[in-house]
């Protein structure tokens, strides 16, 4: 789901705040880099959701202490 919209897979997994934050960050990065950063952000968000779905440590686990998840 993250390959369609960054953060959507996180919302599907039950990480609502994390999904919204990652979507907004991906949108901001994409806007600042003329869209090229969006591709990298979508790939990283997809990997993060995949790791969460498999119960493994994910790259964006540090967000939990800032957003309360």
C-alpha positions as CSV (number, residue, x, y, z in Angstrom):
1,X,0.0,0.0,0.0
2,X,2.9,2.3,0.6
3,X,3.9,2.0,-3.0
4,X,0.7,3.9,-3.9
5,X,0.8,6.5,-1.2
6,X,3.5,6.9,1.4
7,X,2.2,6.1,4.9
8,X,-0.9,4.2,3.7
9,X,0.6,0.9,4.7
10,X,1.4,2.2,8.2
11,X,-2.2,3.3,8.6
12,X,-3.4,-0.2,7.4
13,X,-1.1,-1.8,10.1
14,X,-2.6,0.4,12.8
15,X,0.1,3.1,13.0
16,X,-2.1,6.0,12.2
17,X,0.1,8.8,13.5
18,X,3.2,7.3,12.0
19,X,1.5,7.0,8.6
20,X,0.4,10.6,8.7
21,X,3.8,11.9,9.7
22,X,5.6,9.9,7.1
23,X,3.1,11.0,4.4
24,X,3.6,14.6,5.3
25,X,7.4,14.2,5.4
26,X,7.4,12.4,2.1
27,X,5.2,15.2,0.6
28,X,7.6,17.8,1.9
29,X,10.6,16.0,0.6
30,X,9.0,15.5,-2.8
31,X,8.0,19.2,-3.1
32,X,11.6,20.3,-2.2
33,X,13.3,17.9,-4.6
34,X,11.0,18.3,-7.6
35,X,9.5,14.9,-7.1
36,X,12.7,12.8,-7.1
37,X,12.8,12.6,-3.3
38,X,9.2,11.3,-3.3
39,X,10.5,8.0,-5.0
40,X,13.1,7.5,-2.3
41,X,10.6,8.4,0.5
42,X,8.1,5.9,-0.9
43,X,10.7,3.1,-1.0
44,X,11.9,3.8,2.5
45,X,8.3,4.0,3.9
46,X,7.5,0.7,2.1
47,X,10.5,-1.0,3.7
48,X,9.6,0.4,7.1
49,X,6.0,-0.9,6.9
50,X,7.3,-4.3,5.7
51,X,9.6,-4.5,8.7
52,X,6.8,-3.6,11.1
53,X,4.5,-6.2,9.5
54,X,7.1,-8.8,10.1
55,X,7.7,-7.8,13.7
56,X,11.3,-6.6,13.1
57,X,13.0,-3.3,14.0
58,X,12.1,-0.7,11.4
59,X,14.2,2.3,10.2
60,X,11.6,4.9,11.5
61,X,11.2,3.4,15.0
62,X,12.7,6.6,16.5
63,X,9.5,8.4,15.6
64,X,7.7,6.6,18.3
65,X,9.2,8.7,21.1
66,X,8.1,11.9,19.2
67,X,4.6,11.0,18.2
68,X,3.7,8.7,21.0
69,X,3.3,5.4,19.2
